[in-house]
């Protein structure tokens, strides 16, 4: 049987979503968390505690901008919306 090299969790909202997915995935398989919802973005302090060393976080600009009713895809970057979350993740 083949083991996946990496799995992705898209469109999550809560720490409970992350905890449930993490419980289903073997520790040896890293996860890429796709933080694509405004609720995942504002709750980064809660779910980031579940990250393992090989896990990654990807911020989905398109879905974030749609979820925030922004007019332009890159407003999420230009408005500094991701700076705090990215800083907290780097520090962790």
Secondary structure as a PSIPRED ss2 file (coil, helix, strand):
# PSIPRED VFORMAT (PSIPRED V4.0)

   1 X C   1.000  0.000  0.000
   2 X C   1.000  0.000  0.000
   3 X C   1.000  0.000  0.000
   4 X C   1.000  0.000  0.000
   5 X C   1.000  0.000  0.000
   6 X E   0.000  0.000  1.000
   7 X E   0.000  0.000  1.000
   8 X E   0.000  0.000  1.000
   9 X E   0.000  0.000  1.000
  10 X C   1.000  0.000  0.000
  11 X C   1.000  0.000  0.000
  12 X C   1.000  0.000  0.000
  13 X C   1.000  0.000  0.000
  14 X C   1.000  0.000  0.000
  15 X H   0.000  1.000  0.000
  16 X H   0.000  1.000  0.000
  17 X H   0.000  1.000  0.000
  18 X H   0.000  1.000  0.000
  19 X H   0.000  1.000  0.000
  20 X H   0.000  1.000  0.000
  21 X H   0.000  1.000  0.000
  22 X H   0.000  1.000  0.000
  23 X H   0.000  1.000  0.000
  24 X H   0.000  1.000  0.000
  25 X C   1.000  0.000  0.000
  26 X C   1.000  0.000  0.000
  27 X C   1.000  0.000  0.000
  28 X C   1.000  0.000  0.000
  29 X C   1.000  0.000  0.000
  30 X E   0.000  0.000  1.000
  31 X E   0.000  0.000  1.000
  32 X E   0.000  0.000  1.000
  33 X E   0.000  0.000  1.000
  34 X E   0.000  0.000  1.000
  35 X E   0.000  0.000  1.000
  36 X C   1.000  0.000  0.000
  37 X C   1.000  0.000  0.000
  38 X H   0.000  1.000  0.000
  39 X H   0.000  1.000  0.000
  40 X H   0.000  1.000  0.000
  41 X H   0.000  1.000  0.000
  42 X H   0.000  1.000  0.000
  43 X C   1.000  0.000  0.000
  44 X H   0.000  1.000  0.000
  45 X H   0.000  1.000  0.000
  46 X H   0.000  1.000  0.000
  47 X H   0.000  1.000  0.000
  48 X H   0.000  1.000  0.000
  49 X H   0.000  1.000  0.000
  50 X H   0.000  1.000  0.000
  51 X C   1.000  0.000  0.000
  52 X C   1.000  0.000  0.000
  53 X C   1.000  0.000  0.000
  54 X C   1.000  0.000  0.000
  55 X C   1.000  0.000  0.000
  56 X E   0.000  0.000  1.000
  57 X E   0.000  0.000  1.000
  58 X E   0.000  0.000  1.000
  59 X E   0.000  0.000  1.000
  60 X C   1.000  0.000  0.000
  61 X H   0.000  1.000  0.000
  62 X H   0.000  1.000  0.000
  63 X H   0.000  1.000  0.000
  64 X H   0.000  1.000  0.000
  65 X H   0.000  1.000  0.000
  66 X H   0.000  1.000  0.000
  67 X H   0.000  1.000  0.000
  68 X C   1.000  0.000  0.000
  69 X C   1.000  0.000  0.000
  70 X C   1.000  0.000  0.000
  71 X C   1.000  0.000  0.000
  72 X C   1.000  0.000  0.000
  73 X C   1.000  0.000  0.000
  74 X C   1.000  0.000  0.000
  75 X H   0.000  1.000  0.000
  76 X H   0.000  1.000  0.000
  77 X H   0.000  1.000  0.000
  78 X H   0.000  1.000  0.000
  79 X C   1.000  0.000  0.000
  80 X C   1.000  0.000  0.000
  81 X C   1.000  0.000  0.000
  82 X C   1.000  0.000  0.000
  83 X H   0.000  1.000  0.000
  84 X H   0.000  1.000  0.000
  85 X H   0.000  1.000  0.000
  86 X H   0.000  1.000  0.000
  87 X H   0.000  1.000  0.000
  88 X H   0.000  1.000  0.000
  89 X H   0.000  1.000  0.000
  90 X H   0.000  1.000  0.000
  91 X H   0.000  1.000  0.000
  92 X C   1.000  0.000  0.000
